Amino acid sequence: MEPRAQRQTKAHRVRTRSRSIPGDTPTTLQVDNRFSGTITNGYLIQAGNVFIRHLPGPRDWAAELARQVLHLEGTECRRLLGHSLQRIDLSYTLVAQPGREARKAGPAGRQLTEAADTPGVARYYRELDPRRLVITGAGGAGKTVLAMELMIALLQDRGADDPVPVRIPLADWPSGVGFADFLTDYLHKTYRWTKRKARRLVGEQRVLPVLDGLDEMDPPLANGRPDPAAPRARAALRAINGLHTGLQHDAVILTCRSEAYDALAQGQYDPEARRLLDAARVEVEPIERATALGYLTERAAEQDRWQPLLKRLAAQPRSPLARLLSTPWRLCLVARSYATDGDPAELTRFRNAEQLDRHLLNRYIPALLKPDPALPAATARHHPANVHRWLHQLARHLETAGGGTESRAVLTLHELWRMRPQLALRVQTSVILLVGAIFGLLAPYLPLDHPADADLVSTMWVWELLALGFSRTRFARRPRSLRLGMTGWTWPALVFVLLMAVGGAAFLHRFFPGHLPPVSAVLMPLSALAAASYVNPSKPARSPRTVLREDLVAGVVGGLLTGVGAPFGFGHDAHDIAVLAVAEGVFITLTFTGGLYQLHLAFVLASRRLLPLRLGSFLDWATGLGLLRLAGPAYQFRHRELQAWLAANPHPLTSDA
């Protein structure tokens, strides 16, 4: 029998395990009024001479999520600023709304500068009651940058129980999916939290949604103006307005273009579908002349080349060009387009935004591909015409992916095969059949002591038929991972499948040794699919290419392990069994367990004239260059105007007229 002290220690360990104990700072713990101790590392509590294990709970998960978001958003914010540490101090003013506004909203504020009458964006937000904020402004006014600066400020001064701000592109919200499910799925895909943990974080309101781009949910009208009907945007507003705790709405931050937000307020719709209720709406103001001149002066490497333009802007503050260069987006375009060459003074001939944007966007990609000391990596990697053509295909896919009813904003690498689904599936089928034909021709040349050509070919045909059928299922198009954890699989189900596979193989080997290879081809995939689990545990945010990389590893390991079990029963010696295991393992990997990575390769081969063969590397390169930005495990064009311009222009323009 155990000593009394050991039994007492185990009892206290069990009773304390379910308690929610903060693990970020040293905390004193009292256990049953008999022991007290301190959490030394967040997971182990010393109470006298007793050590009690502390299991992390939602509070600890929120702290880990805050670290992930701060790292990701800090990197993205610097990319949006053109790899420059110089920040534009945006100003914003409160827009009066008819009733149901947040209380304690100040009349104005600034992004960075703190003063008694102009609070910084973090203090402005914290004073709201409830904490619901809508950031509006013109295209390129800096709404997303302001939201990201707010997130970073909230994270840097976050309390242990404060919710974690998470930026989510609203255009990626599927129709018919509830907001809680959408937020849970986003945490699962982007930050690799399990569905169970993500659902707990959302359910306990430890996540502050920062919903970016309400205006991007619905396509515009033919004349380019926002659609007043906007069914997806109105459905989103209705769902967000339905989020409340007790008698108060939940906290949320929303960004939208002013024109689109004003259009939503029109029409005979219920109030919850016209605007965000109990929220303060702020409008990002145009950049002041001194701020714009200071920004361009600091970004200009060759002052002599820039002086004519800078003097013109200083002398004529009300000129059309000065009004046009009052948004962060156009200022960044000008600074980058003329960073290394060209005459910035030629901009003075433009009088309207459309002509100026077309001129700057036409110069933007060639200018990015020229060497720039401010960028960390070499840029002369692809020809500008090819980059423009490839990005045109991706932008056109986003513009047409919703069939005219939905607007898309993100590019998910492992789902790009949907650009050409039928052709990709046909190429995948051709590859499977070609691999079967090649292995059938090579089977007689295997170095076997006892020939088994007929049995080997018949077994491979069974696998090939299974591969052709499996490649058409939805299950084969989900990302896989070898990491342990169960989402859709439970440990009892896994043990049951493994026991059935091993027991079935042993039974068949005992009574039907000659028929084991074809039948094991049916049993072993269950073990392979269970081993190559579809679970993504809590890890730092993954890159878009990591999804395909992990799927490839899972497919190779699953195929080789399945090949080890498939050749038994031929009655061969150890040498022949080893050769057959390798041969069938390679065959199974190339056909049956190829999965999503195989489909991606088929798509790249089918689109070799439209997109680069190393598509993932190209997208990463374009992100580092500033053409794209990361949106969790997906890519997004840096600006909506850039995406629309590339979608409308298959080739660079030869003239700015």
C-alpha angles and dihedrals in degrees: 000000000000119000116259094247092056093048089048092050093050091049092053090047092055094046093050098046095082096049120108104237122173112241101189100079135025107279131188115231128199115201118196091326089283107081130035129183148148133259103239102181106007093261107054126055121198111206106177104301092339122097116204123191117235117206114207115248136189092294091058091043090054090053090052091047090051090056091050094049094046091053094046098043094043090055093046094047090055090050091052089053089058096256088299127127090212111108128196112232101227121199127209137188133206116258114213115235130190105262133314096068127154113263126242093028111158122225095243145353145175134237098235112000116089121206138149094259098029110050123196117257095260094052091044090055096044091054093058119105108230100018097238117134133178116198112200134172144131123297108292093011092129102259094144093044090051091049091049092049088051091051093049092048092050092048095048091054098033122148121220093257099036116117117253114245111231120186114222127183103233093205088071093061106115116227114256095022118120118241095243091051091047092051092045092050091048092054089047095051100035105036098023097239116156115252090248095054093041091052090051092050091050094043093051091048095242091137123076107204114223100192110200123199112011087170091060096063096082129039116247125249122269091267091055096252121125118270110249090207093055095164097189095047092048091048089051092051091048091051094046092048088054091063110099142140114216108319097338132078119245120256117267140158119214133186125200139152113264094235093052094045091050090049091054090057090062129083135042100298131134113269094249091062097049105060144343107284125223089015136124115234118209126187120216106232126222114270114266118248094245091050092049093048092048091051095050092044092054094045093048108099093185108045095186092060092049099043098089092055095043092049091048092052092047093049096044108038092164097049119123091251092052090053091048093051093058097099127079091231095059093041090055090046092052094045093050099038092056098032097115108013145357132074111279089195089074088075090076091078093067118095105173136046097240094058093043093049092048091051094047096044090049089056096039103082096042089048092052091053092059119090113272123180089213093065119079098219138045112268106192093094104114134026112261092234091055092047090051092048094048094047089048090060092050094045091048089052090055092048093051102030093095095052091239094302101079134036120223124206107171135066113214108197097212091049098048089098085080087075087077105010101162094046092046091051092048091051090048091052091048091051092051092050092045092052089050092051093048093049090047090056093045097045095088090054097058112121096246126154091212115034115238102168097137095047092044094050092046091051091049091050089054090052091046093053089048090050093051091052096041093050089064095056126096090231091066092056097058119099114257133208133186092219115117120250135099127249108154089357123076126198094250090051091049093050091046093051093048093048092048092050095048094040092048092049091050092048093050092046089054099049106017107028094160094055098048100100097056093043094044086056086069097042102041097060088066090059092044093050091048091049093046091057122191093226127125112195126203106292135138116290110290127222119247091252093054090071092062093039092056091045090054093050091048091050095049094046092044092048095048093046090049090049090056091060098040104068099055117111099048091106093237130140126258093271093056092044091054092050092047092047092055094044095048092041091057091045093049091047093052094046119020106025097036089102122156096350090055090051091049091052090048090053093049091050091048091049099042091123093051104036136026118269091234092053097161093050090049093052091049090049092049089049093053089047093054101249092108134025132207120256101185109288091352141067128244132187111257093241137011092235091055091052093048093047094050091047091054097044117056091183136028114273117254093205137031094213 
